[in-house]
């Protein structure tokens, strides 16, 4: 009988506790969310994160805090996110450089894609080719001509060797006549833009959003975008496809990932909140100014896009003999 009473007591306690577990899940998020951006402030991913930050927090009912962890062409911050608890409180906001780093594995560094579940592809937009006003280069055709006349002599900043911007630059150079430049790696698009403004490099290929404000301020010259269409807010900037690289389209994308094992209901909640935030009028207006477009793909479609991007980047990396790294 004592044993029977003990069993009954434990069973009653479990029944009482069960609704608490359910409520805990339903109440997500119960504390601020740390959004990991694996790039320094000032780049395209950071720009998007800060545009959506407030609206996303409103949709989730919690404060969203951005944590910039730069370095290693996005690897360092992505690794940090991979080691967080799978509870929905440390999502990763990454761009197509995540796919690039998977296409260019570093010896001794494990693949990071298996450590995450895609949540939603949020936006897409162009990469941009920029120069500074004193460079003497005023068009993408002049840029190609300069690269052809002095193979390997132009110094072009990119957010890390093996980043999506670096590989997109290589795709562009190949399509424009197998041209060669010297790519100078930075910890992110922001630092590359600042060095370009200072005149320390000749040009830069970064997410267009990273240089949009500086173009408007007259500090930079936008030579071309890599998207299929011109950016409405910069209608005079041609696409690479209509200029030096017919048929080439290589936009960048940005999306949310959750550490592997994050409950599906939490991932669905974040997905819904991201889509709702992207429809906020303030966000729509600001994203348009930066050249971004709404995507909103599901986790499954996002996974397919990720795999396709890895294939494209792996092919150009092999052809141009590019190894992963900083």
Secondary structure as a PSIPRED ss2 file (coil, helix, strand):
# PSIPRED VFORMAT (PSIPRED V4.0)

   1 X C   1.000  0.000  0.000
   2 X H   0.000  1.000  0.000
   3 X H   0.000  1.000  0.000
   4 X H   0.000  1.000  0.000
   5 X H   0.000  1.000  0.000
   6 X H   0.000  1.000  0.000
   7 X H   0.000  1.000  0.000
   8 X H   0.000  1.000  0.000
   9 X H   0.000  1.000  0.000
  10 X H   0.000  1.000  0.000
  11 X H   0.000  1.000  0.000
  12 X H   0.000  1.000  0.000
  13 X H   0.000  1.000  0.000
  14 X H   0.000  1.000  0.000
  15 X H   0.000  1.000  0.000
  16 X H   0.000  1.000  0.000
  17 X H   0.000  1.000  0.000
  18 X H   0.000  1.000  0.000
  19 X H   0.000  1.000  0.000
  20 X H   0.000  1.000  0.000
  21 X H   0.000  1.000  0.000
  22 X H   0.000  1.000  0.000
  23 X H   0.000  1.000  0.000
  24 X H   0.000  1.000  0.000
  25 X H   0.000  1.000  0.000
  26 X H   0.000  1.000  0.000
  27 X C   1.000  0.000  0.000
  28 X C   1.000  0.000  0.000
  29 X C   1.000  0.000  0.000
  30 X C   1.000  0.000  0.000
  31 X C   1.000  0.000  0.000
  32 X C   1.000  0.000  0.000
  33 X E   0.000  0.000  1.000
  34 X E   0.000  0.000  1.000
  35 X E   0.000  0.000  1.000
  36 X E   0.000  0.000  1.000
  37 X E   0.000  0.000  1.000
  38 X C   1.000  0.000  0.000
  39 X C   1.000  0.000  0.000
  40 X C   1.000  0.000  0.000
  41 X C   1.000  0.000  0.000
  42 X C   1.000  0.000  0.000
  43 X C   1.000  0.000  0.000
  44 X H   0.000  1.000  0.000
  45 X H   0.000  1.000  0.000
  46 X H   0.000  1.000  0.000
  47 X H   0.000  1.000  0.000
  48 X H   0.000  1.000  0.000
  49 X H   0.000  1.000  0.000
  50 X H   0.000  1.000  0.000
  51 X H   0.000  1.000  0.000
  52 X H   0.000  1.000  0.000
  53 X H   0.000  1.000  0.000
  54 X H   0.000  1.000  0.000
  55 X H   0.000  1.000  0.000
  56 X H   0.000  1.000  0.000
  57 X H   0.000  1.000  0.000
  58 X H   0.000  1.000  0.000
  59 X H   0.000  1.000  0.000
  60 X H   0.000  1.000  0.000
  61 X C   1.000  0.000  0.000
  62 X C   1.000  0.000  0.000
  63 X C   1.000  0.000  0.000
  64 X E   0.000  0.000  1.000
  65 X E   0.000  0.000  1.000
  66 X E   0.000  0.000  1.000
  67 X E   0.000  0.000  1.000
  68 X E   0.000  0.000  1.000
  69 X C   1.000  0.000  0.000
  70 X C   1.000  0.000  0.000
  71 X C   1.000  0.000  0.000
  72 X H   0.000  1.000  0.000
  73 X H   0.000  1.000  0.000
  74 X H   0.000  1.000  0.000
  75 X H   0.000  1.000  0.000
  76 X H   0.000  1.000  0.000
  77 X H   0.000  1.000  0.000
  78 X H   0.000  1.000  0.000
  79 X H   0.000  1.000  0.000
  80 X H   0.000  1.000  0.000
  81 X H   0.000  1.000  0.000
  82 X H   0.000  1.000  0.000
  83 X C   1.000  0.000  0.000
  84 X C   1.000  0.000  0.000
  85 X C   1.000  0.000  0.000
  86 X C   1.000  0.000  0.000
  87 X C   1.000  0.000  0.000
  88 X C   1.000  0.000  0.000
  89 X C   1.000  0.000  0.000
  90 X C   1.000  0.000  0.000
  91 X C   1.000  0.000  0.000
  92 X E   0.000  0.000  1.000
  93 X E   0.000  0.000  1.000
  94 X E   0.000  0.000  1.000
  95 X E   0.000  0.000  1.000
  96 X C   1.000  0.000  0.000
  97 X H   0.000  1.000  0.000
  98 X H   0.000  1.000  0.000
  99 X H   0.000  1.000  0.000
 100 X H   0.000  1.000  0.000
 101 X H   0.000  1.000  0.000
 102 X H   0.000  1.000  0.000
 103 X H   0.000  1.000  0.000
 104 X C   1.000  0.000  0.000
 105 X C   1.000  0.000  0.000
 106 X C   1.000  0.000  0.000
 107 X C   1.000  0.000  0.000
 108 X C   1.000  0.000  0.000
 109 X C   1.000  0.000  0.000
 110 X C   1.000  0.000  0.000
 111 X C   1.000  0.000  0.000
 112 X C   1.000  0.000  0.000
 113 X H   0.000  1.000  0.000
 114 X H   0.000  1.000  0.000
 115 X H   0.000  1.000  0.000
 116 X E   0.000  0.000  1.000
 117 X E   0.000  0.000  1.000
 118 X E   0.000  0.000  1.000
 119 X E   0.000  0.000  1.000
 120 X E   0.000  0.000  1.000
 121 X E   0.000  0.000  1.000
 122 X E   0.000  0.000  1.000
 123 X E   0.000  0.000  1.000
 124 X E   0.000  0.000  1.000
 125 X E   0.000  0.000  1.000
 126 X C   1.000  0.000  0.000
 127 X E   0.000  0.000  1.000
 128 X E   0.000  0.000  1.000
 129 X E   0.000  0.000  1.000
 130 X E   0.000  0.000  1.000
 131 X E   0.000  0.000  1.000
 132 X C   1.000  0.000  0.000
 133 X H   0.000  1.000  0.000
 134 X H   0.000  1.000  0.000
 135 X H   0.000  1.000  0.000
 136 X C   1.000  0.000  0.000
 137 X C   1.000  0.000  0.000
 138 X C   1.000  0.000  0.000
 139 X C   1.000  0.000  0.000
 140 X H   0.000  1.000  0.000
 141 X H   0.000  1.000  0.000
 142 X H   0.000  1.000  0.000
 143 X H   0.000  1.000  0.000
 144 X H   0.000  1.000  0.000
 145 X H   0.000  1.000  0.000
 146 X H   0.000  1.000  0.000
 147 X H   0.000  1.000  0.000
 148 X H   0.000  1.000  0.000
 149 X H   0.000  1.000  0.000
 150 X C   1.000  0.000  0.000
 151 X C   1.000  0.000  0.000
 152 X C   1.000  0.000  0.000
 153 X C   1.000  0.000  0.000
 154 X C   1.000  0.000  0.000
 155 X E   0.000  0.000  1.000
 156 X E   0.000  0.000  1.000
 157 X E   0.000  0.000  1.000
 158 X E   0.000  0.000  1.000
 159 X C   1.000  0.000  0.000
 160 X C   1.000  0.000  0.000
 161 X C   1.000  0.000  0.000
 162 X C   1.000  0.000  0.000
 163 X C   1.000  0.000  0.000
 164 X H   0.000  1.000  0.000
 165 X H   0.000  1.000  0.000
 166 X H   0.000  1.000  0.000
 167 X H   0.000  1.000  0.000
 168 X H   0.000  1.000  0.000
 169 X H   0.000  1.000  0.000
 170 X H   0.000  1.000  0.000
 171 X H   0.000  1.000  0.000
 172 X H   0.000  1.000  0.000
 173 X H   0.000  1.000  0.000
 174 X H   0.000  1.000  0.000
 175 X H   0.000  1.000  0.000
 176 X C   1.000  0.000  0.000
 177 X C   1.000  0.000  0.000
 178 X C   1.000  0.000  0.000
 179 X C   1.000  0.000  0.000
 180 X C   1.000  0.000  0.000
 181 X C   1.000  0.000  0.000
 182 X E   0.000  0.000  1.000
 183 X E   0.000  0.000  1.000
 184 X E   0.000  0.000  1.000
 185 X E   0.000  0.000  1.000
 186 X C   1.000  0.000  0.000
 187 X C   1.000  0.000  0.000
 188 X C   1.000  0.000  0.000
 189 X H   0.000  1.000  0.000
 190 X H   0.000  1.000  0.000
 191 X H   0.000  1.000  0.000
 192 X H   0.000  1.000  0.000
 193 X H   0.000  1.000  0.000
 194 X H   0.000  1.000  0.000
 195 X H   0.000  1.000  0.000
 196 X H   0.000  1.000  0.000
 197 X H   0.000  1.000  0.000
 198 X C   1.000  0.000  0.000
 199 X C   1.000  0.000  0.000
 200 X C   1.000  0.000  0.000
 201 X C   1.000  0.000  0.000
 202 X C   1.000  0.000  0.000
 203 X E   0.000  0.000  1.000
 204 X E   0.000  0.000  1.000
 205 X E   0.000  0.000  1.000
 206 X E   0.000  0.000  1.000
 207 X E   0.000  0.000  1.000
 208 X H   0.000  1.000  0.000
 209 X H   0.000  1.000  0.000
 210 X H   0.000  1.000  0.000
 211 X H   0.000  1.000  0.000
 212 X H   0.000  1.000  0.000
 213 X H   0.000  1.000  0.000
 214 X H   0.000  1.000  0.000
 215 X H   0.000  1.000  0.000
 216 X H   0.000  1.000  0.000
 217 X C   1.000  0.000  0.000
 218 X C   1.000  0.000  0.000
 219 X C   1.000  0.000  0.000
 220 X C   1.000  0.000  0.000
 221 X E   0.000  0.000  1.000
 222 X E   0.000  0.000  1.000
 223 X E   0.000  0.000  1.000
 224 X E   0.000  0.000  1.000
 225 X E   0.000  0.000  1.000
 226 X C   1.000  0.000  0.000
 227 X C   1.000  0.000  0.000
 228 X C   1.000  0.000  0.000
 229 X C   1.000  0.000  0.000
 230 X C   1.000  0.000  0.000
 231 X C   1.000  0.000  0.000
 232 X H   0.000  1.000  0.000
 233 X H   0.000  1.000  0.000
 234 X H   0.000  1.000  0.000
 235 X C   1.000  0.000  0.000
 236 X C   1.000  0.000  0.000
 237 X C   1.000  0.000  0.000
 238 X C   1.000  0.000  0.000
 239 X E   0.000  0.000  1.000
 240 X C   1.000  0.000  0.000
 241 X C   1.000  0.000  0.000
 242 X C   1.000  0.000  0.000
 243 X C   1.000  0.000  0.000
 244 X C   1.000  0.000  0.000
 245 X C   1.000  0.000  0.000
 246 X C   1.000  0.000  0.000
 247 X C   1.000  0.000  0.000
 248 X C   1.000  0.000  0.000
 249 X C   1.000  0.000  0.000
 250 X C   1.000  0.000  0.000
 251 X C   1.000  0.000  0.000
 252 X E   0.000  0.000  1.000
 253 X E   0.000  0.000  1.000
 254 X E   0.000  0.000  1.000
 255 X E   0.000  0.000  1.000
 256 X E   0.000  0.000  1.000
 257 X E   0.000  0.000  1.000
 258 X E   0.000  0.000  1.000
 259 X E   0.000  0.000  1.000
 260 X C   1.000  0.000  0.000
 261 X C   1.000  0.000  0.000
 262 X C   1.000  0.000  0.000
 263 X C   1.000  0.000  0.000
 264 X H   0.000  1.000  0.000
 265 X H   0.000  1.000  0.000
 266 X H   0.000  1.000  0.000
 267 X H   0.000  1.000  0.000
 268 X H   0.000  1.000  0.000
 269 X H   0.000  1.000  0.000
 270 X H   0.000  1.000  0.000
 271 X H   0.000  1.000  0.000
 272 X H   0.000  1.000  0.000
 273 X H   0.000  1.000  0.000
 274 X H   0.000  1.000  0.000
 275 X H   0.000  1.000  0.000
 276 X H   0.000  1.000  0.000
 277 X H   0.000  1.000  0.000
 278 X H   0.000  1.000  0.000
 279 X C   1.000  0.000  0.000
 280 X C   1.000  0.000  0.000
 281 X H   0.000  1.000  0.000
 282 X H   0.000  1.000  0.000
 283 X H   0.000  1.000  0.000
 284 X H   0.000  1.000  0.000
 285 X H   0.000  1.000  0.000
 286 X H   0.000  1.000  0.000
 287 X H   0.000  1.000  0.000
 288 X H   0.000  1.000  0.000
 289 X H   0.000  1.000  0.000
 290 X H   0.000  1.000  0.000
 291 X C   1.000  0.000  0.000
 292 X E   0.000  0.000  1.000
 293 X E   0.000  0.000  1.000
 294 X E   0.000  0.000  1.000
 295 X E   0.000  0.000  1.000
 296 X E   0.000  0.000  1.000
 297 X E   0.000  0.000  1.000
 298 X C   1.000  0.000  0.000
 299 X H   0.000  1.000  0.000
 300 X H   0.000  1.000  0.000
 301 X H   0.000  1.000  0.000
 302 X H   0.000  1.000  0.000
 303 X H   0.000  1.000  0.000
 304 X H   0.000  1.000  0.000
 305 X H   0.000  1.000  0.000
 306 X H   0.000  1.000  0.000
 307 X H   0.000  1.000  0.000
 308 X H   0.000  1.000  0.000
 309 X H   0.000  1.000  0.000
 310 X H   0.000  1.000  0.000
 311 X H   0.000  1.000  0.000
 312 X H   0.000  1.000  0.000
 313 X H   0.000  1.000  0.000
 314 X H   0.000  1.000  0.000
 315 X H   0.000  1.000  0.000
 316 X H   0.000  1.000  0.000
 317 X H   0.000  1.000  0.000
 318 X H   0.000  1.000  0.000
 319 X H   0.000  1.000  0.000
 320 X C   1.000  0.000  0.000
 321 X C   1.000  0.000  0.000
 322 X C   1.000  0.000  0.000
 323 X C   1.000  0.000  0.000
 324 X C   1.000  0.000  0.000
 325 X C   1.000  0.000  0.000
 326 X C   1.000  0.000  0.000
